Amino acid sequence: NCFYDCGMESLALPSGVTAIPDHAFHSCNNLKNINLDNITSIGRFAFQTTGIETLVLPEGLTSLADNAFYSCGSLKSVVIPESLTSIPAGAFSSCGNLSSVTLHEKVTSIGSGAFDYCSKLSSISIPYSVRSIESNAFDSCGAGFTVFCHEDSAAAAFAENKGYAVQIESHSYADDVCKCGAEDLIASGSCGENAAFVCFNDGRLYVTGHGAITDFAENSTPWDS
């Protein structure tokens, strides 16, 4: 509980820090920005109820504990790095504004309640590499919850068993996104009620989610700011 209920808004961790312990930033409601570039492990409830809005987990992160980002009510988008192959139980549970999740092609499992009660998460693209999805991983997500997946995949079977809508994909861009590290990210955030974007310094722009993108005025798109 080293920073429990602290009022800080941003934090730059020293390069020698590679692990964040259990409950480290629990209830730091004003914490919106933190540099996680060298972090390889994040403990249980480490960022519960923090104010983080956009989360690009660093390449090199190999261990994410249960409920690490539980009930982060401001969180809108998450990008999972290539180095993390398992999404643990409750990792992003009850993140009520989360509308965009990007998974790479090396994720193999999604744990119990990993994204449950994310009421604005109305769709997700699940790569073919995922072999195990707990039955309640997406319980109580957005209305009309839709799974984008490959035909004959574990995700397709999971969605059918749960009664979710299914959209069959022929190609996924998630792996390309995750080849870029957090240091290459120049802009990210919301671009519609159920859409989010990430923009990298080589000019690539990725939009995820569903529905309409905000009708921005000329030269006022958030990725140009």
Secondary structure, DSSP 8 states (H G I E B T S, - for coil): -TTTT---SEEE--TT--EE-TTTTTT-TT--EEE-TT--EE-TTTTTT----EEE--TT--EE-TTTTTT-TT--EEE--TT--EE-TTTTTT-TT--EEE--TT--EE-TTTTTT-TT--EEE--TT--EE-TTTTTT-STT-EEEE-TTSHHHHHHHHHT-EEEE-S---HHHHHTS-GGGEEEEEEEETTEEEEEETTS-EEEEESS------TT--GGG-
